[in-house]
Amino acid sequence: MIDAAVKALSQILSPPMRSILWRSIALALVLVTVLAVGLQRLLSWFAVYGEDWAEAMLGPGFHTSLNVLAWIVSIAAGLALCSAAFF
């Protein structure tokens, strides 16, 4: 059983397997990046849309506080997606 593990580890470091490994790592990074950027844009759009909706409901007197809240939500969404992509 140990011989099989040693053979598997030696095959992982062979040039054909290394190229497959690098391609799969690159593809995973691209997919995670595209997904994170798309989700961040979507969540930011929801924050701005929610800000517009809340301002229509509450009135123009709450514009500044709702704008700050939308910024906080957008930044929190971006940080959450970056941390989720890291893990």
N, C-alpha and C positions, 0 to 999 in steps of 0.2 A: 504494500500500500504506500509506503514511503517512496518506493521507486517510481510509482505512478505520479506522485506529487512532484518529485524531482524532474521527471520527464515533462510534465505539464508546465512547470516553471521555466524549463529550458526552451520549450516551444513558444512560450509567451515572448521571450526575448529574441526570437528569430526574426529576421528582416520582414518576411511576409506578414507575420502577426503584428509586428510593430507598426507597419503601415496601416493595417486595419484598426489597430488601437488608436493611432493618432487621428485617423479619419473619424472614428466614432466619437472621440473626445471633441474634435472640432465641430462636428454636427450637433452634439449635445450643447456645447457652448452657444452656438448660433441659435438653436431653438429656444434655449432659456433666455437669451438676450432679446430675441424678437417677442417672445411671450411676455417678458417683463415690461418691455417698452409699450407693447400694445395694451396691457392691463393698466399700466400707469396712465397712459393717455385716456383710456376709458374711464378710470376712476376720477381723473382730473375733470373730464367732461361732465361726469355726474356731479362733482362738487360745484362746478360753475352753474350747471342747470339747476341744482338744488338751491344755490344762492339766488338765482333769478326768481325761482318759485317762491322762496321764503320772503324775498323783498316785495314781491307782488302781494303776498298775504299780509305781511307786517307793515308795509309802507316804506317810503323812502328814508325815513328817519333812522332806519337800522342798516343803511348801506355800508357804512364803514365797519361795523362789527361783523356783519355777514361776509364782507370781503376778507377780513382777517381770518374768520373761521374757514372760509374756502381755501385760503392759502395754507392754513394749518392742516386741513384734511388732505390737500394735495401733497404736501411735504410728507405727511405721515404715510400716505399711500405709497409714495415713491420709496421711502425708507423700508417699509414693510415688504415691498416687492424685492428690493435689493437684498434684504436679509433672507427672504424666502428662497431667492435664486442662489444665494451662497450656500444655504443648507441643502 
